[in-house]
Amino acid sequence: MDPRVKSSLLWGLVGGLGFLVLLQGYELVSTERVAWLVKFAVAAAVVVGATGVSYLYQFGVPADARKGNR
């Protein structure tokens, strides 16, 4: 597997697990509960989003974006 892809997938998993940890902390301090299906659906979306963003920006922000050019 390409190291860039592997790194991106691992960062995606870190993002998804981080979301679940934060959600569990929220449930511990409040009386609100979130359904299992909603938890894992949002966690899956976070994994996909974090994987995509980490793949695109692994080598930093493009030079044009830093200067404000599009």
Backbone as JSON Lines, residues from 0, in Angstrom:
{"i":0,"aa":"M","n":[0.85,-1.18,0.0],"ca":[0.0,0.0,0.0],"c":[0.89,1.24,0.0]}
{"i":1,"aa":"D","n":[0.46,2.23,-0.75],"ca":[1.19,3.49,-0.83],"c":[1.23,4.14,0.56]}
{"i":2,"aa":"P","n":[2.4,4.61,1.0],"ca":[2.5,5.21,2.34],"c":[1.58,6.42,2.52]}
{"i":3,"aa":"R","n":[1.36,7.18,1.45],"ca":[0.48,8.35,1.55],"c":[-0.95,7.92,1.83]}
{"i":4,"aa":"V","n":[-1.41,6.87,1.17],"ca":[-2.77,6.36,1.38],"c":[-2.89,5.77,2.79]}
{"i":5,"aa":"K","n":[-1.89,5.01,3.19],"ca":[-1.91,4.4,4.53],"c":[-1.96,5.47,5.61]}
{"i":6,"aa":"S","n":[-1.16,6.5,5.47],"ca":[-1.14,7.59,6.43],"c":[-2.49,8.29,6.49]}
{"i":7,"aa":"S","n":[-3.09,8.53,5.34],"ca":[-4.39,9.19,5.29],"c":[-5.47,8.35,5.95]}
{"i":8,"aa":"L","n":[-5.45,7.05,5.7],"ca":[-6.44,6.17,6.33],"c":[-6.28,6.15,7.85]}
{"i":9,"aa":"L","n":[-5.04,6.15,8.31],"ca":[-4.81,6.16,9.76],"c":[-5.29,7.47,10.38]}
{"i":10,"aa":"W","n":[-5.05,8.61,9.7],"ca":[-5.55,9.87,10.21],"c":[-7.07,9.91,10.2]}
{"i":11,"aa":"G","n":[-7.67,9.28,9.22],"ca":[-9.13,9.19,9.2],"c":[-9.66,8.41,10.38]}
{"i":12,"aa":"L","n":[-9.0,7.3,10.72],"ca":[-9.4,6.52,11.89],"c":[-9.21,7.31,13.18]}
{"i":13,"aa":"V","n":[-8.13,8.06,13.26],"ca":[-7.9,8.9,14.44],"c":[-9.03,9.92,14.59]}
{"i":14,"aa":"G","n":[-9.44,10.52,13.48],"ca":[-10.53,11.49,13.52],"c":[-11.84,10.86,13.95]}
{"i":15,"aa":"G","n":[-12.16,9.68,13.4],"ca":[-13.4,9.0,13.76],"c":[-13.43,8.56,15.22]}
{"i":16,"aa":"L","n":[-12.31,8.02,15.69],"ca":[-12.25,7.61,17.09],"c":[-12.26,8.82,18.03]}
{"i":17,"aa":"G","n":[-11.63,9.9,17.61],"ca":[-11.67,11.13,18.39],"c":[-13.09,11.66,18.52]}
{"i":18,"aa":"F","n":[-13.85,11.59,17.44],"ca":[-15.25,12.0,17.49],"c":[-16.02,11.15,18.48]}
{"i":19,"aa":"L","n":[-15.83,9.84,18.44],"ca":[-16.56,8.95,19.35],"c":[-16.18,9.21,20.81]}
{"i":20,"aa":"V","n":[-14.92,9.52,21.08],"ca":[-14.48,9.83,22.44],"c":[-15.15,11.12,22.92]}
{"i":21,"aa":"L","n":[-15.16,12.14,22.07],"ca":[-15.81,13.39,22.46],"c":[-17.31,13.2,22.68]}
{"i":22,"aa":"L","n":[-17.94,12.4,21.86],"ca":[-19.36,12.14,22.03],"c":[-19.63,11.38,23.32]}
{"i":23,"aa":"Q","n":[-18.78,10.45,23.66],"ca":[-18.95,9.72,24.91],"c":[-18.78,10.66,26.11]}
{"i":24,"aa":"G","n":[-17.83,11.56,26.04],"ca":[-17.66,12.55,27.1],"c":[-18.89,13.44,27.23]}
{"i":25,"aa":"Y","n":[-19.46,13.83,26.11],"ca":[-20.69,14.64,26.13],"c":[-21.82,13.87,26.8]}
{"i":26,"aa":"E","n":[-21.95,12.6,26.47],"ca":[-23.01,11.79,27.07],"c":[-22.79,11.59,28.57]}
{"i":27,"aa":"L","n":[-21.54,11.56,29.01],"ca":[-21.26,11.4,30.44],"c":[-21.64,12.63,31.26]}
{"i":28,"aa":"V","n":[-21.47,13.82,30.7],"ca":[-21.74,15.04,31.46],"c":[-23.15,15.58,31.25]}
{"i":29,"aa":"S","n":[-23.9,15.03,30.32],"ca":[-25.26,15.52,30.08],"c":[-26.24,14.36,30.21]}
{"i":30,"aa":"T","n":[-27.49,14.71,30.16],"ca":[-28.53,13.67,30.23],"c":[-28.96,13.2,28.85]}
{"i":31,"aa":"E","n":[-28.43,13.84,27.82],"ca":[-28.78,13.47,26.44],"c":[-28.07,12.19,26.02]}
{"i":32,"aa":"R","n":[-28.75,11.39,25.23],"ca":[-28.16,10.17,24.67],"c":[-28.34,10.21,23.16]}
{"i":33,"aa":"V","n":[-27.38,9.66,22.46],"ca":[-27.41,9.62,21.0],"c":[-27.53,8.16,20.58]}
{"i":34,"aa":"A","n":[-28.38,7.9,19.6],"ca":[-28.6,6.53,19.12],"c":[-27.32,5.97,18.5]}
{"i":35,"aa":"W","n":[-27.15,4.65,18.63],"ca":[-25.96,3.99,18.09],"c":[-25.81,4.21,16.6]}
{"i":36,"aa":"L","n":[-26.91,4.14,15.87],"ca":[-26.84,4.3,14.43],"c":[-26.35,5.7,14.06]}
{"i":37,"aa":"V","n":[-26.82,6.69,14.77],"ca":[-26.39,8.07,14.5],"c":[-24.91,8.23,14.84]}
{"i":38,"aa":"K","n":[-24.49,7.67,15.97],"ca":[-23.08,7.76,16.37],"c":[-22.17,7.23,15.28]}
{"i":39,"aa":"F","n":[-22.46,6.02,14.82],"ca":[-21.55,5.4,13.86],"c":[-21.7,5.96,12.46]}
{"i":40,"aa":"A","n":[-22.87,6.48,12.12],"ca":[-23.02,7.13,10.81],"c":[-22.19,8.41,10.76]}
{"i":41,"aa":"V","n":[-22.27,9.21,11.82],"ca":[-21.48,10.44,11.84],"c":[-19.99,10.13,11.95]}
{"i":42,"aa":"A","n":[-19.64,9.12,12.75],"ca":[-18.23,8.73,12.86],"c":[-17.69,8.28,11.5]}
{"i":43,"aa":"A","n":[-18.49,7.55,10.74],"ca":[-18.06,7.12,9.4],"c":[-17.86,8.33,8.49]}
{"i":44,"aa":"A","n":[-18.75,9.32,8.59],"ca":[-18.59,10.54,7.79],"c":[-17.32,11.29,8.19]}
{"i":45,"aa":"V","n":[-17.03,11.31,9.48],"ca":[-15.8,11.96,9.96],"c":[-14.57,11.23,9.44]}
{"i":46,"aa":"V","n":[-14.62,9.9,9.43],"ca":[-13.5,9.11,8.91],"c":[-13.26,9.44,7.44]}
{"i":47,"aa":"V","n":[-14.33,9.46,6.66],"ca":[-14.19,9.75,5.23],"c":[-13.66,11.17,5.02]}
{"i":48,"aa":"G","n":[-14.22,12.13,5.75],"ca":[-13.78,13.52,5.61],"c":[-12.34,13.72,6.04]}
{"i":49,"aa":"A","n":[-11.97,13.16,7.18],"ca":[-10.6,13.32,7.67],"c":[-9.6,12.62,6.75]}
{"i":50,"aa":"T","n":[-10.0,11.47,6.21],"ca":[-9.12,10.76,5.27],"c":[-8.89,11.6,4.01]}
{"i":51,"aa":"G","n":[-9.97,12.15,3.48],"ca":[-9.85,12.96,2.27],"c":[-9.02,14.21,2.48]}
{"i":52,"aa":"V","n":[-9.27,14.92,3.58],"ca":[-8.53,16.15,3.85],"c":[-7.06,15.85,4.11]}
{"i":53,"aa":"S","n":[-6.78,14.79,4.86],"ca":[-5.37,14.48,5.14],"c":[-4.65,14.02,3.87]}
{"i":54,"aa":"Y","n":[-5.36,13.36,2.96],"ca":[-4.73,12.95,1.71],"c":[-4.4,14.18,0.85]}
{"i":55,"aa":"L","n":[-5.35,15.12,0.78],"ca":[-5.15,16.29,-0.06],"c":[-4.07,17.23,0.48]}
{"i":56,"aa":"Y","n":[-4.02,17.38,1.8],"ca":[-3.12,18.37,2.4],"c":[-1.95,17.74,3.14]}
{"i":57,"aa":"Q","n":[-1.59,16.53,2.76],"ca":[-0.5,15.84,3.46],"c":[0.83,16.6,3.31]}
{"i":58,"aa":"F","n":[1.04,17.2,2.19],"ca":[2.31,17.9,1.96],"c":[2.18,19.39,2.2]}
{"i":59,"aa":"G","n":[1.13,19.81,2.87],"ca":[0.94,21.23,3.2],"c":[-0.06,21.9,2.27]}
{"i":60,"aa":"V","n":[-0.37,23.12,2.6],"ca":[-1.29,23.91,1.81],"c":[-0.57,24.37,0.54]}
{"i":61,"aa":"P","n":[-1.22,24.27,-0.62],"ca":[-0.57,24.73,-1.85],"c":[-0.15,26.2,-1.75]}
{"i":62,"aa":"A","n":[0.94,26.56,-2.44],"ca":[1.5,27.91,-2.36],"c":[0.49,28.97,-2.79]}
{"i":63,"aa":"D","n":[-0.33,28.68,-3.8],"ca":[-1.31,29.66,-4.26],"c":[-2.35,29.95,-3.19]}
{"i":64,"aa":"A","n":[-2.74,28.96,-2.41],"ca":[-3.75,29.15,-1.37],"c":[-3.21,30.03,-0.24]}
{"i":65,"aa":"R","n":[-1.93,29.91,0.04],"ca":[-1.33,30.72,1.11],"c":[-1.28,32.19,0.74]}
{"i":66,"aa":"K","n":[-1.14,32.47,-0.56],"ca":[-1.06,33.85,-1.01],"c":[-2.43,34.47,-1.22]}
{"i":67,"aa":"G","n":[-3.48,33.69,-1.14],"ca":[-4.83,34.21,-1.34],"c":[-5.31,34.09,-2.77]}
{"i":68,"aa":"N","n":[-4.51,33.49,-3.65],"ca":[-4.91,33.29,-5.04],"c":[-5.74,32.02,-5.16]}
{"i":69,"aa":"R","n":[-6.59,31.99,-6.14],"ca":[-7.4,30.79,-6.35],"c":[-7.02,30.1,-7.6]}
